[in-house]
Amino acid sequence: MKILCCPACRGDLSLEPVREDGREVLEGTLHCSKCKRSYPVRDGIPDLLLG
Ligand SMILES: [Zn+2]
């Protein structure tokens, strides 16, 4: 899965996997180191919508 940048501040996102299948992360959380937002990953798809 390609790691995108934070939609809020364009900062780097780090992925914290919860459930993996081989090399694919199915569930996890993307954390922004810059603005401290976090975004869920469900079914391998990052949900980067701003809440
Ligand atoms: Zn950010």
mmCIF file of the protein (N, C-alpha, C, O) and its ligand, coordinates in Angstrom:
data_MODEL
# 
_entry.id   MODEL 
# 
loop_
_entity.id 
_entity.type 
_entity.pdbx_number_of_molecules 
1 polymer     1 
2 non-polymer 1 
# 
_entity_poly.entity_id                      1 
_entity_poly.type                           'polypeptide(L)' 
_entity_poly.nstd_linkage                   no 
_entity_poly.nstd_monomer                   no 
_entity_poly.pdbx_seq_one_letter_code       MKILCCPACRGDLSLEPVREDGREVLEGTLHCSKCKRSYPVRDGIPDLLLG 
_entity_poly.pdbx_seq_one_letter_code_can   MKILCCPACRGDLSLEPVREDGREVLEGTLHCSKCKRSYPVRDGIPDLLLG 
_entity_poly.pdbx_strand_id                 A 
# 
loop_
_entity_poly_seq.entity_id 
_entity_poly_seq.num 
_entity_poly_seq.mon_id 
_entity_poly_seq.hetero 
1 1  MET n 
1 2  LYS n 
1 3  ILE n 
1 4  LEU n 
1 5  CYS n 
1 6  CYS n 
1 7  PRO n 
1 8  ALA n 
1 9  CYS n 
1 10 ARG n 
1 11 GLY n 
1 12 ASP n 
1 13 LEU n 
1 14 SER n 
1 15 LEU n 
1 16 GLU n 
1 17 PRO n 
1 18 VAL n 
1 19 ARG n 
1 20 GLU n 
1 21 ASP n 
1 22 GLY n 
1 23 ARG n 
1 24 GLU n 
1 25 VAL n 
1 26 LEU n 
1 27 GLU n 
1 28 GLY n 
1 29 THR n 
1 30 LEU n 
1 31 HIS n 
1 32 CYS n 
1 33 SER n 
1 34 LYS n 
1 35 CYS n 
1 36 LYS n 
1 37 ARG n 
1 38 SER n 
1 39 TYR n 
1 40 PRO n 
1 41 VAL n 
1 42 ARG n 
1 43 ASP n 
1 44 GLY n 
1 45 ILE n 
1 46 PRO n 
1 47 ASP n 
1 48 LEU n 
1 49 LEU n 
1 50 LEU n 
1 51 GLY n 
# 
loop_
_struct_asym.id 
_struct_asym.entity_id 
A 1 
B 2 
# 
loop_
_chem_comp.id 
_chem_comp.type 
_chem_comp.mon_nstd_flag 
ALA 'L-peptide linking' y 
ARG 'L-peptide linking' y 
ASP 'L-peptide linking' y 
CYS 'L-peptide linking' y 
GLU 'L-peptide linking' y 
GLY 'peptide linking'   y 
HIS 'L-peptide linking' y 
ILE 'L-peptide linking' y 
LEU 'L-peptide linking' y 
LYS 'L-peptide linking' y 
MET 'L-peptide linking' y 
PRO 'L-peptide linking' y 
SER 'L-peptide linking' y 
THR 'L-peptide linking' y 
TYR 'L-peptide linking' y 
VAL 'L-peptide linking' y 
ZN  non-polymer         . 
# 
_pdbx_entity_nonpoly.entity_id   2 
_pdbx_entity_nonpoly.name        ? 
_pdbx_entity_nonpoly.comp_id     ZN 
# 
_pdbx_nonpoly_scheme.asym_id         B 
_pdbx_nonpoly_scheme.entity_id       2 
_pdbx_nonpoly_scheme.mon_id          ZN 
_pdbx_nonpoly_scheme.ndb_seq_num     1 
_pdbx_nonpoly_scheme.pdb_seq_num     101 
_pdbx_nonpoly_scheme.auth_seq_num    101 
_pdbx_nonpoly_scheme.pdb_mon_id      ZN 
_pdbx_nonpoly_scheme.auth_mon_id     ZN 
_pdbx_nonpoly_scheme.pdb_strand_id   A 
_pdbx_nonpoly_scheme.pdb_ins_code    . 
# 
loop_
_atom_site.group_PDB 
_atom_site.id 
_atom_site.type_symbol 
_atom_site.label_atom_id 
_atom_site.label_alt_id 
_atom_site.label_comp_id 
_atom_site.label_asym_id 
_atom_site.label_entity_id 
_atom_site.label_seq_id 
_atom_site.pdbx_PDB_ins_code 
_atom_site.Cartn_x 
_atom_site.Cartn_y 
_atom_site.Cartn_z 
_atom_site.occupancy 
_atom_site.B_iso_or_equiv 
_atom_site.pdbx_formal_charge 
_atom_site.auth_seq_id 
_atom_site.auth_comp_id 
_atom_site.auth_asym_id 
_atom_site.auth_atom_id 
_atom_site.pdbx_PDB_model_num 
ATOM   1   N  N  . MET A 1 1  ? 0.834   -1.190  0.000  1.00 0.00 ? 1   MET A N  1 
ATOM   2   C  CA . MET A 1 1  ? 0.000   0.000   0.000  1.00 0.00 ? 1   MET A CA 1 
ATOM   3   C  C  . MET A 1 1  ? 0.869   1.240   0.000  1.00 0.00 ? 1   MET A C  1 
ATOM   4   O  O  . MET A 1 1  ? 1.821   1.356   0.772  1.00 0.00 ? 1   MET A O  1 
ATOM   5   N  N  . LYS A 1 2  ? 0.529   2.142   -0.862 1.00 0.00 ? 2   LYS A N  1 
ATOM   6   C  CA . LYS A 1 2  ? 1.278   3.384   -0.966 1.00 0.00 ? 2   LYS A CA 1 
ATOM   7   C  C  . LYS A 1 2  ? 0.927   4.298   0.204  1.00 0.00 ? 2   LYS A C  1 
ATOM   8   O  O  . LYS A 1 2  ? -0.247  4.497   0.515  1.00 0.00 ? 2   LYS A O  1 
ATOM   9   N  N  . ILE A 1 3  ? 1.925   4.836   0.831  1.00 0.00 ? 3   ILE A N  1 
ATOM   10  C  CA . ILE A 1 3  ? 1.679   5.740   1.945  1.00 0.00 ? 3   ILE A CA 1 
ATOM   11  C  C  . ILE A 1 3  ? 1.558   7.157   1.410  1.00 0.00 ? 3   ILE A C  1 
ATOM   12  O  O  . ILE A 1 3  ? 2.453   7.674   0.742  1.00 0.00 ? 3   ILE A O  1 
ATOM   13  N  N  . LEU A 1 4  ? 0.446   7.754   1.717  1.00 0.00 ? 4   LEU A N  1 
ATOM   14  C  CA . LEU A 1 4  ? 0.179   9.093   1.221  1.00 0.00 ? 4   LEU A CA 1 
ATOM   15  C  C  . LEU A 1 4  ? 0.631   10.118  2.260  1.00 0.00 ? 4   LEU A C  1 
ATOM   16  O  O  . LEU A 1 4  ? 1.003   9.771   3.381  1.00 0.00 ? 4   LEU A O  1 
ATOM   17  N  N  . CYS A 1 5  ? 0.588   11.366  1.864  1.00 0.00 ? 5   CYS A N  1 
ATOM   18  C  CA . CYS A 1 5  ? 0.893   12.391  2.848  1.00 0.00 ? 5   CYS A CA 1 
ATOM   19  C  C  . CYS A 1 5  ? -0.402  12.876  3.493  1.00 0.00 ? 5   CYS A C  1 
ATOM   20  O  O  . CYS A 1 5  ? -1.497  12.655  2.975  1.00 0.00 ? 5   CYS A O  1 
ATOM   21  N  N  . CYS A 1 6  ? -0.252  13.523  4.603  1.00 0.00 ? 6   CYS A N  1 
ATOM   22  C  CA . CYS A 1 6  ? -1.391  13.997  5.371  1.00 0.00 ? 6   CYS A CA 1 
ATOM   23  C  C  . CYS A 1 6  ? -2.194  15.016  4.555  1.00 0.00 ? 6   CYS A C  1 
ATOM   24  O  O  . CYS A 1 6  ? -1.623  15.990  4.064  1.00 0.00 ? 6   CYS A O  1 
ATOM   25  N  N  . PRO A 1 7  ? -3.507  14.812  4.401  1.00 0.00 ? 7   PRO A N  1 
ATOM   26  C  CA . PRO A 1 7  ? -4.310  15.766  3.624  1.00 0.00 ? 7   PRO A CA 1 
ATOM   27  C  C  . PRO A 1 7  ? -4.484  17.108  4.331  1.00 0.00 ? 7   PRO A C  1 
ATOM   28  O  O  . PRO A 1 7  ? -4.833  18.106  3.700  1.00 0.00 ? 7   PRO A O  1 
ATOM   29  N  N  . ALA A 1 8  ? -4.244  17.130  5.619  1.00 0.00 ? 8   ALA A N  1 
ATOM   30  C  CA . ALA A 1 8  ? -4.422  18.372  6.371  1.00 0.00 ? 8   ALA A CA 1 
ATOM   31  C  C  . ALA A 1 8  ? -3.198  19.270  6.275  1.00 0.00 ? 8   ALA A C  1 
ATOM   32  O  O  . ALA A 1 8  ? -3.326  20.480  6.086  1.00 0.00 ? 8   ALA A O  1 
ATOM   33  N  N  . CYS A 1 9  ? -2.010  18.686  6.403  1.00 0.00 ? 9   CYS A N  1 
ATOM   34  C  CA . CYS A 1 9  ? -0.813  19.516  6.485  1.00 0.00 ? 9   CYS A CA 1 
ATOM   35  C  C  . CYS A 1 9  ? 0.303   19.057  5.548  1.00 0.00 ? 9   CYS A C  1 
ATOM   36  O  O  . CYS A 1 9  ? 1.382   19.651  5.528  1.00 0.00 ? 9   CYS A O  1 
ATOM   37  N  N  . ARG A 1 10 ? 0.045   17.994  4.766  1.00 0.00 ? 10  ARG A N  1 
ATOM   38  C  CA . ARG A 1 10 ? 1.052   17.442  3.854  1.00 0.00 ? 10  ARG A CA 1 
ATOM   39  C  C  . ARG A 1 10 ? 2.266   16.875  4.585  1.00 0.00 ? 10  ARG A C  1 
ATOM   40  O  O  . ARG A 1 10 ? 3.334   16.713  3.994  1.00 0.00 ? 10  ARG A O  1 
ATOM   41  N  N  . GLY A 1 11 ? 2.101   16.582  5.847  1.00 0.00 ? 11  GLY A N  1 
ATOM   42  C  CA . GLY A 1 11 ? 3.180   15.963  6.612  1.00 0.00 ? 11  GLY A CA 1 
ATOM   43  C  C  . GLY A 1 11 ? 3.303   14.488  6.293  1.00 0.00 ? 11  GLY A C  1 
ATOM   44  O  O  . GLY A 1 11 ? 2.457   13.916  5.606  1.00 0.00 ? 11  GLY A O  1 
ATOM   45  N  N  . ASP A 1 12 ? 4.347   13.886  6.790  1.00 0.00 ? 12  ASP A N  1 
ATOM   46  C  CA . ASP A 1 12 ? 4.565   12.459  6.569  1.00 0.00 ? 12  ASP A CA 1 
ATOM   47  C  C  . ASP A 1 12 ? 3.646   11.641  7.463  1.00 0.00 ? 12  ASP A C  1 
ATOM   48  O  O  . ASP A 1 12 ? 3.440   11.953  8.635  1.00 0.00 ? 12  ASP A O  1 
ATOM   49  N  N  . LEU A 1 13 ? 3.102   10.583  6.869  1.00 0.00 ? 13  LEU A N  1 
ATOM   50  C  CA . LEU A 1 13 ? 2.264   9.666   7.630  1.00 0.00 ? 13  LEU A CA 1 
ATOM   51  C  C  . LEU A 1 13 ? 3.039   8.399   7.935  1.00 0.00 ? 13  LEU A C  1 
ATOM   52  O  O  . LEU A 1 13 ? 3.759   7.884   7.078  1.00 0.00 ? 13  LEU A O  1 
ATOM   53  N  N  . SER A 1 14 ? 2.897   7.898   9.141  1.00 0.00 ? 14  SER A N  1 
ATOM   54  C  CA . SER A 1 14 ? 3.477   6.606   9.465  1.00 0.00 ? 14  SER A CA 1 
ATOM   55  C  C  . SER A 1 14 ? 2.347   5.619   9.734  1.00 0.00 ? 14  SER A C  1 
ATOM   56  O  O  . SER A 1 14 ? 1.349   5.948   10.375 1.00 0.00 ? 14  SER A O  1 
ATOM   57  N  N  . LEU A 1 15 ? 2.530   4.409   9.231  1.00 0.00 ? 15  LEU A N  1 
ATOM   58  C  CA . LEU A 1 15 ? 1.482   3.399   9.307  1.00 0.00 ? 15  LEU A CA 1 
ATOM   59  C  C  . LEU A 1 15 ? 1.727   2.472   10.489 1.00 0.00 ? 15  LEU A C  1 
ATOM   60  O  O  . LEU A 1 15 ? 2.808   1.905   10.651 1.00 0.00 ? 15  LEU A O  1 
ATOM   61  N  N  . GLU A 1 16 ? 0.706   2.339   11.294 1.00 0.00 ? 16  GLU A N  1 
ATOM   62  C  CA . GLU A 1 16 ? 0.748   1.393   12.405 1.00 0.00 ? 16  GLU A CA 1 
ATOM   63  C  C  . GLU A 1 16 ? -0.228  0.267   12.086 1.00 0.00 ? 16  GLU A C  1 
ATOM   64  O  O  . GLU A 1 16 ? -1.438  0.436   12.234 1.00 0.00 ? 16  GLU A O  1 
ATOM   65  N  N  . PRO A 1 17 ? 0.287   -0.876  11.652 1.00 0.00 ? 17  PRO A N  1 
ATOM   66  C  CA . PRO A 1 17 ? -0.609  -1.956  11.236 1.00 0.00 ? 17  PRO A CA 1 
ATOM   67  C  C  . PRO A 1 17 ? -1.288  -2.641  12.419 1.00 0.00 ? 17  PRO A C  1 
ATOM   68  O  O  . PRO A 1 17 ? -0.686  -2.818  13.478 1.00 0.00 ? 17  PRO A O  1 
ATOM   69  N  N  . VAL A 1 18 ? -2.542  -3.019  12.224 1.00 0.00 ? 18  VAL A N  1 
ATOM   70  C  CA . VAL A 1 18 ? -3.276  -3.789  13.226 1.00 0.00 ? 18  VAL A CA 1 
ATOM   71  C  C  . VAL A 1 18 ? -3.463  -5.213  12.720 1.00 0.00 ? 18  VAL A C  1 
ATOM   72  O  O  . VAL A 1 18 ? -3.283  -6.176  13.466 1.00 0.00 ? 18  VAL A O  1 
ATOM   73  N  N  . ARG A 1 19 ? -3.829  -5.340  11.440 1.00 0.00 ? 19  ARG A N  1 
ATOM   74  C  CA . ARG A 1 19 ? -4.052  -6.645  10.849 1.00 0.00 ? 19  ARG A CA 1 
ATOM   75  C  C  . ARG A 1 19 ? -3.415  -6.657  9.466  1.00 0.00 ? 19  ARG A C  1 
ATOM   76  O  O  . ARG A 1 19 ? -3.668  -5.774  8.646  1.00 0.00 ? 19  ARG A O  1 
ATOM   77  N  N  . GLU A 1 20 ? -2.589  -7.662  9.219  1.00 0.00 ? 20  GLU A N  1 
ATOM   78  C  CA . GLU A 1 20 ? -1.885  -7.742  7.942  1.00 0.00 ? 20  GLU A CA 1 
ATOM   79  C  C  . GLU A 1 20 ? -2.152  -9.074  7.264  1.00 0.00 ? 20  GLU A C  1 
ATOM   80  O  O  . GLU A 1 20 ? -2.392  -10.086 7.922  1.00 0.00 ? 20  GLU A O  1 
ATOM   81  N  N  . ASP A 1 21 ? -2.107  -9.060  5.955  1.00 0.00 ? 21  ASP A N  1 
ATOM   82  C  CA . ASP A 1 21 ? -2.224  -10.283 5.170  1.00 0.00 ? 21  ASP A CA 1 
ATOM   83  C  C  . ASP A 1 21 ? -1.036  -10.285 4.210  1.00 0.00 ? 21  ASP A C  1 
ATOM   84  O  O  . ASP A 1 21 ? -1.069  -9.619  3.175  1.00 0.00 ? 21  ASP A O  1 
ATOM   85  N  N  . GLY A 1 22 ? 0.002   -11.028 4.552  1.00 0.00 ? 22  GLY A N  1 
ATOM   86  C  CA . GLY A 1 22 ? 1.209   -10.985 3.753  1.00 0.00 ? 22  GLY A CA 1 
ATOM   87  C  C  . GLY A 1 22 ? 1.835   -9.606  3.847  1.00 0.00 ? 22  GLY A C  1 
ATOM   88  O  O  . GLY A 1 22 ? 2.218   -9.157  4.928  1.00 0.00 ? 22  GLY A O  1 
ATOM   89  N  N  . ARG A 1 23 ? 1.937   -8.939  2.708  1.00 0.00 ? 23  ARG A N  1 
ATOM   90  C  CA . ARG A 1 23 ? 2.544   -7.608  2.705  1.00 0.00 ? 23  ARG A CA 1 
ATOM   91  C  C  . ARG A 1 23 ? 1.496   -6.503  2.740  1.00 0.00 ? 23  ARG A C  1 
ATOM   92  O  O  . ARG A 1 23 ? 1.829   -5.323  2.846  1.00 0.00 ? 23  ARG A O  1 
ATOM   93  N  N  . GLU A 1 24 ? 0.224   -6.897  2.649  1.00 0.00 ? 24  GLU A N  1 
ATOM   94  C  CA . GLU A 1 24 ? -0.840  -5.900  2.643  1.00 0.00 ? 24  GLU A CA 1 
ATOM   95  C  C  . GLU A 1 24 ? -1.312  -5.616  4.058  1.00 0.00 ? 24  GLU A C  1 
ATOM   96  O  O  . GLU A 1 24 ? -1.556  -6.536  4.838  1.00 0.00 ? 24  GLU A O  1 
ATOM   97  N  N  . VAL A 1 25 ? -1.436  -4.360  4.378  1.00 0.00 ? 25  VAL A N  1 
ATOM   98  C  CA . VAL A 1 25 ? -2.040  -3.989  5.652  1.00 0.00 ? 25  VAL A CA 1 
ATOM   99  C  C  . VAL A 1 25 ? -3.545  -3.854  5.435  1.00 0.00 ? 25  VAL A C  1 
ATOM   100 O  O  . VAL A 1 25 ? -4.001  -3.010  4.663  1.00 0.00 ? 25  VAL A O  1 
ATOM   101 N  N  . LEU A 1 26 ? -4.298  -4.690  6.119  1.00 0.00 ? 26  LEU A N  1 
ATOM   102 C  CA . LEU A 1 26 ? -5.750  -4.650  5.963  1.00 0.00 ? 26  LEU A CA 1 
ATOM   103 C  C  . LEU A 1 26 ? -6.388  -3.636  6.900  1.00 0.00 ? 26  LEU A C  1 
ATOM   104 O  O  . LEU A 1 26 ? -7.337  -2.936  6.546  1.00 0.00 ? 26  LEU A O  1 
ATOM   105 N  N  . GLU A 1 27 ? -5.841  -3.581  8.091  1.00 0.00 ? 27  GLU A N  1 
ATOM   106 C  CA . GLU A 1 27 ? -6.372  -2.652  9.076  1.00 0.00 ? 27  GLU A CA 1 
ATOM   107 C  C  . GLU A 1 27 ? -5.237  -1.995  9.826  1.00 0.00 ? 27  GLU A C  1 
ATOM   108 O  O  . GLU A 1 27 ? -4.225  -2.629  10.123 1.00 0.00 ? 27  GLU A O  1 
ATOM   109 N  N  . GLY A 1 28 ? -5.405  -0.750  10.124 1.00 0.00 ? 28  GLY A N  1 
ATOM   110 C  CA . GLY A 1 28 ? -4.371  -0.065  10.875 1.00 0.00 ? 28  GLY A CA 1 
ATOM   111 C  C  . GLY A 1 28 ? -4.722  1.395   11.037 1.00 0.00 ? 28  GLY A C  1 
ATOM   112 O  O  . GLY A 1 28 ? -5.859  1.821   10.837 1.00 0.00 ? 28  GLY A O  1 
ATOM   113 N  N  . THR A 1 29 ? -3.708  2.138   11.403 1.00 0.00 ? 29  THR A N  1 
ATOM   114 C  CA . THR A 1 29 ? -3.895  3.570   11.593 1.00 0.00 ? 29  THR A CA 1 
ATOM   115 C  C  . THR A 1 29 ? -2.723  4.307   10.981 1.00 0.00 ? 29  THR A C  1 
ATOM   116 O  O  . THR A 1 29 ? -1.570  3.912   11.148 1.00 0.00 ? 29  THR A O  1 
ATOM   117 N  N  . LEU A 1 30 ? -3.024  5.373   10.275 1.00 0.00 ? 30  LEU A N  1 
ATOM   118 C  CA . LEU A 1 30 ? -1.989  6.260   9.759  1.00 0.00 ? 30  LEU A CA 1 
ATOM   119 C  C  . LEU A 1 30 ? -1.874  7.452   10.709 1.00 0.00 ? 30  LEU A C  1 
ATOM   120 O  O  . LEU A 1 30 ? -2.859  8.128   11.005 1.00 0.00 ? 30  LEU A O  1 
ATOM   121 N  N  . HIS A 1 31 ? -0.675  7.688   11.168 1.00 0.00 ? 31  HIS A N  1 
ATOM   122 C  CA . HIS A 1 31 ? -0.444  8.798   12.088 1.00 0.00 ? 31  HIS A CA 1 
ATOM   123 C  C  . HIS A 1 31 ? 0.368   9.878   11.389 1.00 0.00 ? 31  HIS A C  1 
ATOM   124 O  O  . HIS A 1 31 ? 1.364   9.595   10.724 1.00 0.00 ? 31  HIS A O  1 
ATOM   125 N  N  . CYS A 1 32 ? -0.071  11.111  11.550 1.00 0.00 ? 32  CYS A N  1 
ATOM   126 C  CA . CYS A 1 32 ? 0.711   12.230  11.036 1.00 0.00 ? 32  CYS A CA 1 
ATOM   127 C  C  . CYS A 1 32 ? 1.636   12.730  12.131 1.00 0.00 ? 32  CYS A C  1 
ATOM   128 O  O  . CYS A 1 32 ? 1.195   13.061  13.232 1.00 0.00 ? 32  CYS A O  1 
ATOM   129 N  N  . SER A 1 33 ? 2.927   12.782  11.816 1.00 0.00 ? 33  SER A N  1 
ATOM   130 C  CA . SER A 1 33 ? 3.902   13.217  12.819 1.00 0.00 ? 33  SER A CA 1 
ATOM   131 C  C  . SER A 1 33 ? 3.895   14.733  12.994 1.00 0.00 ? 33  SER A C  1 
ATOM   132 O  O  . SER A 1 33 ? 4.431   15.249  13.974 1.00 0.00 ? 33  SER A O  1 
ATOM   133 N  N  . LYS A 1 34 ? 3.295   15.437  12.055 1.00 0.00 ? 34  LYS A N  1 
ATOM   134 C  CA . LYS A 1 34 ? 3.357   16.892  12.070 1.00 0.00 ? 34  LYS A CA 1 
ATOM   135 C  C  . LYS A 1 34 ? 2.168   17.517  12.817 1.00 0.00 ? 34  LYS A C  1 
ATOM   136 O  O  . LYS A 1 34 ? 2.354   18.344  13.710 1.00 0.00 ? 34  LYS A O  1 
ATOM   137 N  N  . CYS A 1 35 ? 0.946   17.113  12.441 1.00 0.00 ? 35  CYS A N  1 
ATOM   138 C  CA . CYS A 1 35 ? -0.227  17.726  13.074 1.00 0.00 ? 35  CYS A CA 1 
ATOM   139 C  C  . CYS A 1 35 ? -0.924  16.790  14.042 1.00 0.00 ? 35  CYS A C  1 
ATOM   140 O  O  . CYS A 1 35 ? -1.926  17.158  14.656 1.00 0.00 ? 35  CYS A O  1 
ATOM   141 N  N  . LYS A 1 36 ? -0.394  15.564  14.182 1.00 0.00 ? 36  LYS A N  1 
ATOM   142 C  CA . LYS A 1 36 ? -0.887  14.593  15.165 1.00 0.00 ? 36  LYS A CA 1 
ATOM   143 C  C  . LYS A 1 36 ? -2.275  14.051  14.866 1.00 0.00 ? 36  LYS A C  1 
ATOM   144 O  O  . LYS A 1 36 ? -2.900  13.431  15.726 1.00 0.00 ? 36  LYS A O  1 
ATOM   145 N  N  . ARG A 1 37 ? -2.761  14.283  13.651 1.00 0.00 ? 37  ARG A N  1 
ATOM   146 C  CA . ARG A 1 37 ? -4.013  13.633  13.276 1.00 0.00 ? 37  ARG A CA 1 
ATOM   147 C  C  . ARG A 1 37 ? -3.749  12.157  13.042 1.00 0.00 ? 37  ARG A C  1 
ATOM   148 O  O  . ARG A 1 37 ? -2.611  11.746  12.816 1.00 0.00 ? 37  ARG A O  1 
ATOM   149 N  N  . SER A 1 38 ? -4.812  11.361  13.099 1.00 0.00 ? 38  SER A N  1 
ATOM   150 C  CA . SER A 1 38 ? -4.687  9.963   12.718 1.00 0.00 ? 38  SER A CA 1 
ATOM   151 C  C  . SER A 1 38 ? -5.868  9.585   11.833 1.00 0.00 ? 38  SER A C  1 
ATOM   152 O  O  . SER A 1 38 ? -6.971  10.112  11.972 1.00 0.00 ? 38  SER A O  1 
ATOM   153 N  N  . TYR A 1 39 ? -5.601  8.654   10.920 1.00 0.00 ? 39  TYR A N  1 
ATOM   154 C  CA . TYR A 1 39 ? -6.588  8.242   9.927  1.00 0.00 ? 39  TYR A CA 1 
ATOM   155 C  C  . TYR A 1 39 ? -6.676  6.725   9.935  1.00 0.00 ? 39  TYR A C  1 
ATOM   156 O  O  . TYR A 1 39 ? -5.652  6.044   9.987  1.00 0.00 ? 39  TYR A O  1 
ATOM   157 N  N  . PRO A 1 40 ? -7.892  6.190   9.884  1.00 0.00 ? 40  PRO A N  1 
ATOM   158 C  CA . PRO A 1 40 ? -8.024  4.732   9.892  1.00 0.00 ? 40  PRO A CA 1 
ATOM   159 C  C  . PRO A 1 40 ? -7.745  4.115   8.532  1.00 0.00 ? 40  PRO A C  1 
ATOM   160 O  O  . PRO A 1 40 ? -7.919  4.753   7.494  1.00 0.00 ? 40  PRO A O  1 
ATOM   161 N  N  . VAL A 1 41 ? -7.308  2.860   8.557  1.00 0.00 ? 41  VAL A N  1 
ATOM   162 C  CA . VAL A 1 41 ? -7.180  2.054   7.338  1.00 0.00 ? 41  VAL A CA 1 
ATOM   163 C  C  . VAL A 1 41 ? -8.136  0.874   7.491  1.00 0.00 ? 41  VAL A C  1 
ATOM   164 O  O  . VAL A 1 41 ? -8.058  0.122   8.462  1.00 0.00 ? 41  VAL A O  1 
ATOM   165 N  N  . ARG A 1 42 ? -9.043  0.719   6.517  1.00 0.00 ? 42  ARG A N  1 
ATOM   166 C  CA . ARG A 1 42 ? -10.000 -0.370  6.560  1.00 0.00 ? 42  ARG A CA 1 
ATOM   167 C  C  . ARG A 1 42 ? -9.975  -1.116  5.236  1.00 0.00 ? 42  ARG A C  1 
ATOM   168 O  O  . ARG A 1 42 ? -10.022 -0.517  4.162  1.00 0.00 ? 42  ARG A O  1 
ATOM   169 N  N  . ASP A 1 43 ? -9.900  -2.432  5.337  1.00 0.00 ? 43  ASP A N  1 
ATOM   170 C  CA . ASP A 1 43 ? -9.860  -3.282  4.132  1.00 0.00 ? 43  ASP A CA 1 
ATOM   171 C  C  . ASP A 1 43 ? -8.768  -2.849  3.168  1.00 0.00 ? 43  ASP A C  1 
ATOM   172 O  O  . ASP A 1 43 ? -8.944  -2.913  1.951  1.00 0.00 ? 43  ASP A O  1 
ATOM   173 N  N  . GLY A 1 44 ? -7.636  -2.408  3.718  1.00 0.00 ? 44  GLY A N  1 
ATOM   174 C  CA . GLY A 1 44 ? -6.504  -2.026  2.901  1.00 0.00 ? 44  GLY A CA 1 
ATOM   175 C  C  . GLY A 1 44 ? -6.603  -0.658  2.280  1.00 0.00 ? 44  GLY A C  1 
ATOM   176 O  O  . GLY A 1 44 ? -5.741  -0.264  1.495  1.00 0.00 ? 44  GLY A O  1 
ATOM   177 N  N  . ILE A 1 45 ? -7.658  0.082   2.626  1.00 0.00 ? 45  ILE A N  1 
ATOM   178 C  CA . ILE A 1 45 ? -7.866  1.400   2.029  1.00 0.00 ? 45  ILE A CA 1 
ATOM   179 C  C  . ILE A 1 45 ? -7.768  2.481   3.100  1.00 0.00 ? 45  ILE A C  1 
ATOM   180 O  O  . ILE A 1 45 ? -8.541  2.479   4.059  1.00 0.00 ? 45  ILE A O  1 
ATOM   181 N  N  . PRO A 1 46 ? -6.818  3.407   2.940  1.00 0.00 ? 46  PRO A N  1 
ATOM   182 C  CA . PRO A 1 46 ? -6.702  4.480   3.912  1.00 0.00 ? 46  PRO A CA 1 
ATOM   183 C  C  . PRO A 1 46 ? -7.851  5.486   3.780  1.00 0.00 ? 46  PRO A C  1 
ATOM   184 O  O  . PRO A 1 46 ? -8.169  5.940   2.681  1.00 0.00 ? 46  PRO A O  1 
ATOM   185 N  N  . ASP A 1 47 ? -8.457  5.819   4.900  1.00 0.00 ? 47  ASP A N  1 
ATOM   186 C  CA . ASP A 1 47 ? -9.532  6.788   4.924  1.00 0.00 ? 47  ASP A CA 1 
ATOM   187 C  C  . ASP A 1 47 ? -8.947  8.134   5.332  1.00 0.00 ? 47  ASP A C  1 
ATOM   188 O  O  . ASP A 1 47 ? -8.773  8.425   6.516  1.00 0.00 ? 47  ASP A O  1 
ATOM   189 N  N  . LEU A 1 48 ? -8.650  8.943   4.325  1.00 0.00 ? 48  LEU A N  1 
ATOM   190 C  CA . LEU A 1 48 ? -7.946  10.212  4.579  1.00 0.00 ? 48  LEU A CA 1 
ATOM   191 C  C  . LEU A 1 48 ? -8.886  11.412  4.555  1.00 0.00 ? 48  LEU A C  1 
ATOM   192 O  O  . LEU A 1 48 ? -8.458  12.547  4.343  1.00 0.00 ? 48  LEU A O  1 
ATOM   193 N  N  . LEU A 1 49 ? -10.154 11.152  4.772  1.00 0.00 ? 49  LEU A N  1 
ATOM   194 C  CA . LEU A 1 49 ? -11.089 12.272  4.818  1.00 0.00 ? 49  LEU A CA 1 
ATOM   195 C  C  . LEU A 1 49 ? -10.890 13.042  6.112  1.00 0.00 ? 49  LEU A C  1 
ATOM   196 O  O  . LEU A 1 49 ? -10.658 12.458  7.171  1.00 0.00 ? 49  LEU A O  1 
ATOM   197 N  N  . LEU A 1 50 ? -10.985 14.349  6.011  1.00 0.00 ? 50  LEU A N  1 
ATOM   198 C  CA . LEU A 1 50 ? -10.840 15.184  7.198  1.00 0.00 ? 50  LEU A CA 1 
ATOM   199 C  C  . LEU A 1 50 ? -12.149 15.166  7.977  1.00 0.00 ? 50  LEU A C  1 
ATOM   200 O  O  . LEU A 1 50 ? -13.227 15.384  7.423  1.00 0.00 ? 50  LEU A O  1 
ATOM   201 N  N  . GLY A 1 51 ? -12.030 14.905  9.251  1.00 0.00 ? 51  GLY A N  1 
ATOM   202 C  CA . GLY A 1 51 ? -13.223 14.791  10.071 1.00 0.00 ? 51  GLY A CA 1 
ATOM   203 C  C  . GLY A 1 51 ? -13.767 16.132  10.522 1.00 0.00 ? 51  GLY A C  1 
ATOM   204 O  O  . GLY A 1 51 ? -14.777 16.184  11.224 1.00 0.00 ? 51  GLY A O  1 
HETATM 205 ZN ZN . ZN  B 2 .  ? -0.847  16.305  9.294  1.00 0.00 2 101 ZN  A ZN 1 
# 
